[in-house]
Amino acid sequence: MRIFIFLLAVVGFSAMLWAVPPEQHEQDTFSTSKGDLVITFLGHASLIFQFGGKIIHVDPYGRVADYSLLPKADFIFVTHEHSDHFDAKAFALIVKPETIVVGSKSCAGRLEKAHIMNNNETRTFDGLHVESVPAYNIKHKRPDGSPFHPKGNGNGYIITFGDKRVYIAGDTENIPEMKANKDIDIAFLPMNVPYTMTPEMTADAALSFRPKIIYPYHYSETDPSRLVELLKNEKAIEVRIRQLR
């Protein structure tokens, strides 16, 4: 019995290390032409946007937050089907009957009542303007030669909040479609080798479409300060580091 209780304690403590209480998550606030945009950085690729009285969750993942304590979603955006971007248990804790769910092609059949956006689509959901951008690998591949993220499966999303355009890239490399983005105010760019981009690839992308602010995210063991160093002479591009391993 003592061993059993000890194991339960270990499991509970391990969960606590991952699931951070909501009040401990970092937040940034941006002024837009239609009110404040508040971004909460849950961790990994999981984010919350608060705008116009709405709660927008991105890529729910239960290992970075206790989703039972988080606000229910008016919108949920899922970039692709991998379990660290679509955690069904976390998803179930924030969804409500009227939640608008948006997913990529690879999420079809996995997300009930979801609006599936293919690459390069533009749609508006309850006043929220959304563009889907391809997200895929060119260089980084599995041992059998297949890409970690095949072209056509996943999305990045550009969401317009008032006069601010926010790009959530999903799992991708510095692909031509990313480099063709225009007028991006805030960009979340993945930077974890070998699944997405190196800091050098991220800097290359940034210098192509020149977002005003970059948040490296989903960066795992990659050192985000390397991106700061690579872009230190680019005064028009600000790199902000948050806890988004």
Beta strands, then each sheet from edge to edge (+ up, - down):
strand 1: 26-32
strand 2: 35-43
strand 3: 46-51
strand 4: 54-58
strand 5: 75-78
strand 6: 100-103
strand 7: 115-116
strand 8: 122-125
strand 9: 128-135
strand 10: 154-161
strand 11: 164-168
strand 12: 186-190
strand 13: 213-217
strand 14: 238-239
sheet 1: 1+ 2- 3+ 4- 5- 6- 7-
sheet 2: 8+ 9- 10+ 11- 12- 13- 14-
end
